[in-house]
């Protein structure tokens, strides 16, 4: 494993942060634009800011041990705050954000002026993920792996094998005892009503009159 510290500027996580910050600056310079939706631009900037904060936090906390962190003091119980008003999720941008590569679907219609910047950022992220030394260096900051997976989903980048989650192995089902066989129903029978049973259900051989002794 490489000896490059997580806070080094050439560390892959720091390079991810740099690429996202450059994209934020380039998109912010092109707004307001009559051809780009303000709502979609705000969604993009919020997501990029979220990824930058998560990756930065992973870099700064990579050298600490979970057991050395002091326990946070319990917060005083306060009144519940009212929910924040959120945009309608049934709008077109909100529905597209639920699918993989949602940024690539939003760009042609809602972010046409930033299409070149988004394509350049996607190419830079793809090349950085494909580097051979990235897997070893990302292992130093395991907290950044979930954020990178969400980033790949947003930009439509196929995550490399070292970033994918292992497929869950189905647990073997315990052997179940065989179910008791249900007795077969042969249909209507005349046994118990007449002395002579109905042997053939089609001909219905009914018992005749009693024969006189010879």
Buried (B, 14 or more C-beta within 10 A) or exposed (E): EEEBEBEBEEBBBBBBBBBBEBBBEBBEEBBEBEEBBEEBBEBBBEBBEBBBEBBBEBBEBBEEEEEEEEEEEEEEEEEEEEEEEEEEEEEEBBEBBEEEBBBBBBBEBBBEBBEEBBEBBBEBBBEBBEEEEBBEBBEBBEBBBEBBBEBBBBBBBEBBEEBEEEEEEEEEEEEEEEEEEEEEEEEEEBEEEEEEEBEEEEEEEEEEEEEEEE
